[in-house]
Amino acid sequence: MYLLVFTLLISLYIVHQLFPAPILSYFVGLLAAASLTISFKKANGLYLKTGAVFLIIGLFLFFLSGQPLHTFFLHFHSMLACFLSFSCCLLFILSYMLDISIHN
């Protein structure tokens, strides 16, 4: 379940970047919300508390802004670029550091 949701999220995000469509934005937002819900089940300690605080603040600001409720899932889309680029950079840096440590 976890692997399917996260893989679909990243795949649909990349497809949406190549072929922008409004319906894909909603699907990416729905999958991001689903992955957030799934992640809360596995999180504990500081990650759970800070994640909950940021989510509550974000929900408060969204409802305070007066935007229509159907646009809620469109706001998840903007942070996926940061997450995806950070994940790829971390993957490349860690593999490079592992390669250096093996050869020394």
C-alpha positions in Angstrom: 0.0 0.0 0.0 2.7 2.5 1.0 4.9 1.7 -2.0 1.9 2.0 -4.4 0.7 5.4 -3.1 4.2 7.0 -3.0 5.2 5.6 -6.4 1.9 6.8 -8.0 2.4 10.2 -6.4 5.8 10.8 -7.8 4.9 9.3 -11.2 1.8 11.4 -11.6 3.7 14.5 -10.5 6.3 13.9 -13.1 3.6 13.2 -15.8 1.8 16.4 -14.7 5.0 18.4 -15.1 5.4 17.1 -18.7 1.7 17.2 -19.6 -0.1 19.8 -17.5 -3.8 19.0 -17.0 -6.2 20.3 -14.3 -7.4 16.8 -13.5 -3.9 15.6 -12.9 -3.4 18.4 -10.3 -6.4 17.1 -8.3 -5.1 13.5 -8.5 -1.6 14.6 -7.4 -3.2 16.5 -4.5 -5.4 13.6 -3.5 -2.4 11.2 -3.5 -0.3 13.7 -1.5 -3.1 13.9 1.1 -3.3 10.1 1.1 0.5 9.8 1.6 0.4 12.3 4.4 -2.3 10.3 6.1 -0.4 7.1 5.6 2.8 8.7 6.9 1.1 9.9 10.1 0.4 6.2 11.0 4.2 5.4 10.9 5.5 8.6 12.4 6.4 9.0 16.0 8.1 11.4 18.4 9.3 14.7 17.0 8.4 14.0 13.4 4.8 13.3 14.4 4.5 16.4 16.6 6.1 18.9 14.1 4.2 17.4 11.2 0.9 17.8 13.1 1.7 21.4 14.1 2.6 22.3 10.5 -0.6 20.6 9.2 -2.8 22.3 11.7 -1.2 25.7 10.9 -1.6 25.0 7.2 -5.3 24.1 7.6 -5.9 27.1 9.7 -4.3 29.4 7.2 -6.2 27.8 4.3 -9.6 28.3 6.0 -8.6 31.8 7.0 -7.8 32.7 3.4 -11.3 32.1 2.4 -10.5 30.0 -0.7 -13.1 27.5 -1.9 -12.8 24.0 -0.3 -12.3 22.3 -3.7 -9.0 24.1 -4.2 -7.5 22.5 -1.0 -5.8 19.6 -2.9 -4.2 21.9 -5.4 -2.0 23.4 -2.7 -0.2 20.1 -2.1 1.3 20.3 -5.6 3.7 23.1 -4.9 5.7 21.4 -2.2 6.2 18.2 -4.2 8.9 19.9 -6.3 10.9 20.6 -3.2 10.4 17.1 -1.8 11.3 15.4 -5.1 14.4 17.5 -5.7 15.6 17.1 -2.1 15.0 13.3 -2.3 17.0 13.0 -5.5 19.8 15.1 -4.2 20.0 13.1 -1.0 20.0 9.9 -3.0 22.9 11.0 -5.2 24.9 12.5 -2.4 24.5 9.5 -0.1 25.5 7.1 -2.9 28.5 9.3 -3.7 29.6 9.3 -0.1 29.2 5.6 0.2 31.3 5.1 -2.9 34.1 7.3 -1.4 34.0 5.4 1.9 34.2 2.0 0.2 37.2 3.0 -1.9 39.2 4.5 1.1 
